[in-house]
């Protein structure tokens, strides 16, 4: 009833992106074709989510934020 399939995706704006924090229940929450499609940012979202959760856990465990210097 709530999953994203091709029919429902056709109602979206052409500029809309498809997001999901993962893990995906393929065929239930979202069709595989949409999850792997050109509008999907799921892999980037999962990758970024892992890094953010690791940083939050580090800080919650008493770690100290470090000064990051960019060489750009």
N, C-alpha and C positions, 0 to 999 in steps of 0.2 A: 504493500500500500504506500510506503514512503520511499522506496528505492528509486534511484536515478536510472532511468532506461532511455533508449533512443527517443521515444515519443516525448517524454518529459523534457529531455535535453533540447528538443527542437523548439520548445517554448522559451528558451533562454535567449538573452541578447547575444548577438554574434561576438561581442567583446567579453562575455562572461568566461571565467575560468572555472575549472572543476577542481575542487579541493576535498581532501579527506585526510585526517590525521594518521590513519593507519592503525592497526592492520585492517585490511579490507575484507569484507565478506563478499567475494565476487559472485555476481548473479543474484545476490540478495539485496545488498545495500546499493550496489552500483554495477552496471554491466562492465565486463572486462574491456570491451571495445572503447568505452568512454574513459575508463581508468587509464588505459594505455594510449589514448588519443592525443592529438596535438594540442588540445585545450587543457589537458590535465597538468597540474603542477604538484601532483601527489608525491612523487619521489622527492622533489625539493622540499616540500612541506615536512615529510617524514625525516629527512636528513637534518633540517634546521631544528625540528622538534627535539631530536636526540641531543643535539649540542646544547640547546637551551635547558633541557631537563638536567643534563650533566652539570652545567654551570650552577643551576639553582641548588641541586643536591650538595655540590661542593661548598657553596656559601652557607647552606643550612647546617652542614657538618662542622662549621667553624673555620673554613678556609677564608683567606683574605683576598679581596679583589686585588689584582696586580695592575700596575700601570702598563698599558700596551702602547708602544711607540711604533708608529707606522714609518716605513722607509719609502713611502710614495713620493 
